Amino acid sequence: MSQDRPAIEGPPRRGRKILRTAASTALIAATFGFAIPRFASYRSVWASIHTMTWPHALLIATAAIASMTSYWITIRAVLPRIRLRQAAAVNLGSNAVANTLPAGGALAMGVSWAMLSSWGLSTADYVLYTLVTGIWNVFTLLGMPVLALLVMATATRPDAVLITAASAGLAVLAVMVTGMGLLLRSQAFALRTGRALQRLLAVASRLARRPPPADTAGSLSSFRDRAGALLAARGWRITAATAASYLTLWLVLLACLRGTGLSQAQVPWQTSFAAFASIRLLTALPITPGGLGVTELGLVGILATSAGPAASVQVTAAVLLYRAVTYLPPIPFGALAFLTWRIAPGLIGTSLRHAPPARPDRHDGTGQPAMPEPALLPVTRT
């Protein structure tokens, strides 16, 4: 009976994936085909963008480049041994997958794992990198609505949506901080978290056609010491780099708003930051690839309501331009980075700086044998 179970459970799983993909596609189509044109026609949006002056266009391009490169610095803050071009390849490659595929989040993890492991990063180090960057990203997402609430209080009375988002973010942030404290202090809690991560990495491994780690749960028994040492040495760099990556992304939105002619009186920077923080928290849930459709509709709805009907065309143009310069470039650049890594890996990097050669009997500094290195993705040619 147990041997027949996968054949029975397979079709429902495929059916759920098809249903999620169809729902995501329908939501995106409804957003761009029906909801966005209710605020402004695409012809008027293009006309508004076309009137932009070249200094504003240069400002937007500069902010977009800064936003794209800021997370490369975040990766290097956690993994100082990798080169900047390697961090760029990991970030662009994983973003290209996450922005285009319905199940992109898990597959993006597989892409980043494949690249980093090919340069000599051990599974234990990858677990540490994934957890620290993931936790710091969640901390930032949850903290931004709270900061936005304080910022909005200096300009106007915050609305109920922002107050709700800030309250929810603060509550979940408190839970997360408590969980992080337990993870660093309790071995039993670390082992339970490791078993959950093992299941997540098993899914990512199947998508990336790679063998899963042998014992992720066991590797977390040393996570507390490793994470404690990392945060003691580089915690302020990781925190500053993570916060800077989100702030530069918001600055792209602000530059687009000013570029389309919206003044501080029409859309205060405080309002744009509050909208950005609320929508970033909402799109943390993988509803659509890269939050496509949800982000655009949410930002247009909040900012157009604040600015008034007369500014709806400029608001819509600014939001669509913001999404175009932040969502689209990682796709072709990420595809190029991935192909370069597969075809000419020496152009990106072959090994981590100062990384010792991997051996089956090598120890990771915790008194325990290092996790076995994952195999590379098979090279396929079409």
C-alpha positions as CSV (number, residue, x, y, z in Angstrom):
1,M,0.0,0.0,0.0
2,S,2.8,2.4,0.9
3,Q,4.4,1.9,-2.6
4,D,1.2,3.0,-4.3
5,R,0.8,6.1,-2.3
6,P,3.1,8.4,-4.4
7,A,1.0,7.5,-7.5
8,I,-2.2,8.4,-5.6
9,E,-0.8,11.6,-4.2
10,G,1.0,12.8,-7.3
11,P,-2.0,14.0,-9.3
12,P,-3.5,16.1,-6.5
13,R,-0.1,17.7,-6.0
14,R,0.1,18.5,-9.7
15,G,-3.5,19.7,-9.6
16,R,-2.7,22.1,-6.7
17,K,0.4,23.5,-8.6
18,I,-1.7,24.0,-11.7
19,L,-4.4,25.7,-9.6
20,R,-1.9,28.0,-7.9
21,T,-0.4,28.9,-11.3
22,A,-3.8,29.5,-12.8
23,A,-4.9,31.7,-9.9
24,S,-1.6,33.6,-10.0
25,T,-1.9,34.2,-13.7
26,A,-5.6,35.3,-13.4
27,L,-4.7,37.7,-10.6
28,I,-1.9,39.3,-12.7
29,A,-4.1,39.5,-15.8
30,A,-7.0,41.0,-13.8
31,T,-4.6,43.6,-12.3
32,F,-3.1,44.8,-15.5
33,G,-6.1,44.2,-17.7
34,F,-8.9,45.7,-15.5
35,A,-7.7,47.2,-12.2
36,I,-4.8,49.4,-13.2
37,P,-6.7,51.0,-16.2
38,R,-9.4,52.0,-13.8
39,F,-6.9,54.5,-12.3
40,A,-5.3,55.6,-15.6
41,S,-5.1,54.4,-19.2
42,Y,-1.8,53.1,-20.4
43,R,-1.7,55.7,-23.1
44,S,-1.9,58.5,-20.5
45,V,0.7,56.7,-18.4
46,W,3.1,56.5,-21.3
47,A,2.5,60.2,-22.1
48,S,3.3,61.1,-18.5
49,I,6.6,59.1,-18.6
50,H,7.5,60.5,-22.0
51,T,7.4,64.1,-20.5
52,M,10.0,63.2,-17.9
53,T,13.2,65.3,-18.1
54,W,16.6,63.7,-18.5
55,P,17.9,64.7,-15.0
56,H,15.0,62.8,-13.5
57,A,15.6,59.8,-15.8
58,L,19.2,59.8,-14.8
59,L,18.2,60.0,-11.1
60,I,15.9,57.0,-11.5
61,A,18.5,55.0,-13.3
62,T,21.1,55.7,-10.6
63,A,18.7,54.8,-7.8
64,A,17.8,51.6,-9.6
65,I,21.4,50.6,-10.1
66,A,22.1,51.3,-6.4
67,S,19.1,49.3,-5.4
68,M,20.2,46.3,-7.6
69,T,23.8,46.3,-6.2
70,S,22.9,47.0,-2.6
71,Y,21.9,43.4,-1.9
72,W,25.2,42.1,-3.3
73,I,26.8,44.0,-0.4
74,T,24.4,42.3,2.0
75,I,25.4,38.9,0.7
76,R,29.1,39.8,1.1
77,A,28.3,41.0,4.6
78,V,27.3,37.5,5.6
79,L,29.8,35.7,3.3
80,P,32.9,37.9,3.2
81,R,34.9,35.3,1.4
82,I,33.0,35.5,-1.8
83,R,33.8,38.2,-4.5
84,L,31.4,40.9,-5.4
85,R,30.8,39.4,-8.9
86,Q,29.9,36.1,-7.2
87,A,27.4,37.8,-5.0
88,A,26.0,39.5,-8.0
89,A,25.6,36.2,-9.9
90,V,23.9,34.6,-6.9
91,N,21.5,37.5,-6.4
92,L,20.7,38.0,-10.1
93,G,20.3,34.3,-10.9
94,S,18.0,33.6,-8.0
95,N,16.0,36.8,-8.6
96,A,15.5,35.9,-12.2
97,V,13.9,32.6,-11.2
98,A,11.8,34.2,-8.3
99,N,10.5,36.9,-10.6
100,T,9.3,34.6,-13.4
101,L,8.2,31.2,-12.0
102,P,5.1,30.6,-9.7
103,A,7.2,28.3,-7.5
104,G,10.2,30.6,-7.9
105,G,11.0,31.0,-4.3
106,A,12.0,27.4,-3.7
107,L,13.8,27.1,-7.0
108,A,15.6,30.3,-6.4
109,M,17.0,28.8,-3.2
110,G,18.2,25.8,-5.3
111,V,19.9,28.2,-7.8
112,S,21.8,30.1,-5.1
113,W,22.7,26.8,-3.4
114,A,24.1,25.4,-6.6
115,M,26.2,28.5,-7.3
116,L,27.6,28.9,-3.8
117,S,28.4,25.2,-3.3
118,S,30.2,25.1,-6.7
119,W,32.6,27.7,-5.3
120,G,33.3,25.6,-2.2
121,L,30.7,26.8,0.3
122,S,29.8,23.9,2.7
123,T,26.2,22.9,3.4
124,A,26.6,24.1,7.0
125,D,27.8,27.5,5.9
126,Y,24.9,27.7,3.4
127,V,22.4,26.9,6.2
128,L,24.0,29.7,8.3
129,Y,23.9,32.1,5.3
130,T,20.2,31.2,4.5
131,L,19.0,31.5,8.1
132,V,20.8,34.8,8.9
133,T,19.8,36.6,5.7
134,G,16.3,35.2,5.9
135,I,15.8,36.2,9.5
136,W,17.3,39.7,8.9
137,N,15.1,40.2,5.9
138,V,12.0,39.3,7.9
139,F,13.1,41.6,10.8
140,T,13.4,44.4,8.3
141,L,10.0,43.7,6.6
142,L,8.3,43.6,10.0
143,G,10.1,46.6,11.3
144,M,9.4,48.9,8.4
145,P,5.7,49.4,9.0
146,V,6.5,50.3,12.6
147,L,9.1,52.9,11.4
148,A,6.6,54.1,8.8
149,L,4.0,54.7,11.5
150,L,6.4,56.8,13.5
151,V,7.4,58.7,10.3
152,M,3.8,59.3,9.3
153,A,3.0,60.7,12.7
154,T,5.4,63.6,11.9
155,A,3.4,64.6,8.8
156,T,-0.3,63.6,9.2
157,R,-2.5,61.2,11.1
158,P,-1.8,57.6,10.1
159,D,-4.7,55.7,8.6
160,A,-6.2,52.5,9.9
161,V,-4.4,50.3,7.3
162,L,-0.9,51.5,8.3
163,I,-1.8,51.2,12.0
164,T,-3.0,47.6,11.5
165,A,0.1,46.7,9.4
166,A,2.4,48.3,12.0
167,S,0.7,46.5,14.9
168,A,0.8,43.2,13.1
169,G,4.4,43.7,12.2
170,L,5.4,44.7,15.7
171,A,3.6,41.6,17.1
172,V,5.2,39.2,14.7
173,L,8.6,40.9,15.1
174,A,8.4,40.3,18.8
175,V,7.7,36.6,18.1
176,M,10.6,36.5,15.7
177,V,13.0,38.1,18.1
178,T,11.9,35.6,20.7
179,G,12.4,32.7,18.3
180,M,15.8,33.9,17.4
181,G,16.7,34.1,21.0
182,L,15.5,30.6,21.6
183,L,17.4,29.4,18.5
184,L,20.6,30.8,19.9
185,R,20.1,29.6,23.4
186,S,18.1,26.3,23.2
187,Q,19.6,23.2,21.6
188,A,16.2,21.5,21.5
189,F,14.6,24.4,19.7
190,A,17.5,24.5,17.2
191,L,17.0,20.8,16.4
192,R,13.3,21.2,15.8
193,T,14.0,24.2,13.5
194,G,16.6,22.1,11.7
195,R,14.1,19.3,10.9
196,A,11.7,21.9,9.4
197,L,14.5,23.4,7.3
198,Q,15.5,19.8,6.2
199,R,12.0,19.4,4.6
200,L,12.3,22.8,2.9
201,L,15.7,22.1,1.4
202,A,14.4,18.7,0.3
203,V,11.8,20.4,-1.9
204,A,14.4,22.9,-3.2
205,S,16.7,19.9,-4.0
206,R,14.1,18.1,-6.0
207,L,13.4,21.3,-8.0
208,A,17.1,21.9,-8.7
209,R,17.8,18.2,-9.4
210,R,20.3,18.0,-6.5
211,P,20.7,15.6,-3.6
212,P,19.4,17.1,-0.4
213,P,21.7,17.7,2.6
214,A,22.3,14.7,4.7
215,D,21.6,16.1,8.1
216,T,20.4,19.7,8.2
217,A,18.8,19.1,11.6
218,G,22.1,17.9,13.0
219,S,24.0,20.8,11.5
220,L,21.8,23.3,13.5
221,S,23.2,21.8,16.7
222,S,26.3,23.9,16.0
223,F,24.3,26.8,14.5
224,R,24.1,28.7,17.8
225,D,27.8,29.0,18.2
226,R,28.4,29.8,14.5
227,A,25.6,32.3,14.3
228,G,26.7,33.9,17.6
229,A,30.3,34.3,16.3
230,L,29.1,35.7,12.9
231,L,26.8,38.2,14.5
232,A,29.4,39.2,17.0
233,A,31.9,39.9,14.3
234,R,29.7,41.2,11.5
235,G,26.2,41.8,12.9
236,W,26.3,45.5,12.5
237,R,27.4,45.2,8.8
238,I,24.6,42.7,8.1
239,T,22.0,44.9,9.8
240,A,23.2,48.1,8.0
241,A,23.4,46.4,4.6
242,T,20.0,44.8,4.9
243,A,18.4,48.1,5.9
244,A,20.2,49.9,3.1
245,S,19.0,47.4,0.5
246,Y,15.3,48.2,1.4
247,L,15.9,51.9,1.8
248,T,17.5,52.2,-1.7
249,L,14.5,50.2,-3.1
250,W,12.2,52.8,-1.6
251,L,14.3,55.6,-3.0
252,V,13.7,54.3,-6.5
253,L,9.9,54.6,-5.9
254,L,10.4,58.1,-4.5
255,A,12.6,59.1,-7.5
256,C,9.9,57.8,-9.9
257,L,7.2,59.8,-8.0
258,R,9.2,63.0,-8.3
259,G,10.2,62.2,-11.9
260,T,6.6,62.1,-13.0
261,G,6.0,65.5,-11.5
262,L,4.5,64.7,-8.1
263,S,5.6,67.2,-5.5
264,Q,6.1,66.8,-1.8
265,A,2.7,68.5,-1.3
266,Q,0.9,66.0,-3.5
267,V,2.7,62.8,-2.3
268,P,4.8,63.4,0.8
269,W,7.9,61.1,1.1
270,Q,6.4,59.9,4.4
271,T,3.3,58.6,2.6
272,S,5.4,56.9,-0.1
273,F,7.5,55.2,2.6
274,A,4.4,54.1,4.5
275,A,2.9,52.6,1.3
276,F,6.2,50.9,0.4
277,A,6.5,49.4,3.9
278,S,2.9,48.1,3.9
279,I,3.1,46.6,0.4
280,R,6.5,45.0,1.0
281,L,5.1,43.3,4.1
282,L,2.0,42.1,2.1
283,T,4.1,40.7,-0.8
284,A,6.3,38.7,1.5
285,L,3.7,36.0,1.0
286,P,4.4,34.3,-2.4
287,I,1.1,35.1,-4.0
288,T,2.5,35.9,-7.4
289,P,6.1,35.8,-8.8
290,G,7.9,38.7,-7.3
291,G,4.6,40.2,-6.1
292,L,3.7,41.0,-9.7
293,G,0.3,42.6,-9.9
294,V,-0.2,42.8,-6.1
295,T,2.6,45.4,-5.6
296,E,1.4,47.6,-8.5
297,L,-2.2,47.6,-7.5
298,G,-1.4,48.1,-3.8
299,L,0.9,51.0,-4.4
300,V,-1.3,52.7,-7.0
301,G,-4.3,52.3,-4.7
302,I,-2.7,53.8,-1.6
303,L,-0.8,56.6,-3.3
304,A,-3.6,57.6,-5.7
305,T,-6.0,57.8,-2.8
306,S,-3.6,60.0,-0.9
307,A,-2.8,62.3,-3.8
308,G,-6.4,62.6,-5.1
309,P,-8.0,61.8,-8.5
310,A,-6.2,64.6,-10.3
311,A,-2.9,62.9,-9.8
312,S,-3.9,59.3,-10.5
313,V,-2.2,59.3,-14.0
314,Q,1.1,60.5,-12.5
315,V,0.9,58.1,-9.6
316,T,0.1,55.1,-11.9
317,A,3.0,56.1,-14.2
318,A,5.4,56.4,-11.3
319,V,4.4,53.0,-9.9
320,L,4.6,51.2,-13.2
321,L,8.0,52.9,-13.9
322,Y,9.3,51.9,-10.5
323,R,8.3,48.3,-11.1
324,A,9.8,48.3,-14.6
325,V,13.2,49.4,-13.4
326,T,13.3,47.2,-10.4
327,Y,11.5,44.0,-11.5
328,L,12.5,43.6,-15.1
329,P,16.4,44.1,-15.2
330,P,17.2,41.1,-12.9
331,I,15.5,38.7,-15.3
332,P,17.8,39.1,-18.4
333,F,20.9,39.9,-16.2
334,G,20.1,36.9,-14.0
335,A,19.7,34.6,-17.0
336,L,23.1,35.9,-18.4
337,A,24.7,35.3,-15.0
338,F,23.3,31.8,-14.7
339,L,24.5,30.9,-18.3
340,T,27.9,32.4,-17.6
341,W,28.2,30.3,-14.4
342,R,27.2,27.1,-16.3
343,I,29.2,27.7,-19.5
344,A,32.2,29.8,-18.4
345,P,32.4,29.6,-14.6
346,G,35.9,31.0,-14.5
347,L,34.6,34.4,-15.5
348,I,32.7,34.6,-12.2
349,G,34.9,32.7,-9.9
350,T,36.0,29.1,-9.2
351,S,36.5,29.0,-5.5
352,L,36.0,31.1,-2.4
353,R,39.0,33.1,-1.3
354,H,41.0,31.5,1.5
355,A,38.7,28.5,1.4
356,P,40.5,25.2,2.2
357,P,39.9,22.3,-0.2
358,A,36.9,20.1,0.7
359,R,37.8,16.7,2.1
360,P,35.5,14.1,3.6
361,D,37.3,14.2,6.9
362,R,37.4,18.0,7.1
363,H,36.0,19.6,10.3
364,D,34.1,22.9,10.2
365,G,35.5,24.3,13.4
366,T,32.8,23.1,15.7
367,G,34.4,19.7,16.5
368,Q,32.0,18.0,14.1
369,P,32.7,16.7,10.6
370,A,31.6,19.1,7.9
371,M,28.5,18.4,5.9
372,P,29.1,16.7,2.5
373,E,29.4,19.1,-0.4
374,P,26.3,19.0,-2.7
375,A,26.8,17.9,-6.2
376,L,26.5,20.4,-9.1
377,L,23.5,20.8,-11.3
378,P,23.9,18.6,-14.4
379,V,24.9,20.5,-17.5
380,T,22.2,20.2,-20.2
381,R,22.6,21.6,-23.7
382,T,19.8,22.2,-26.2
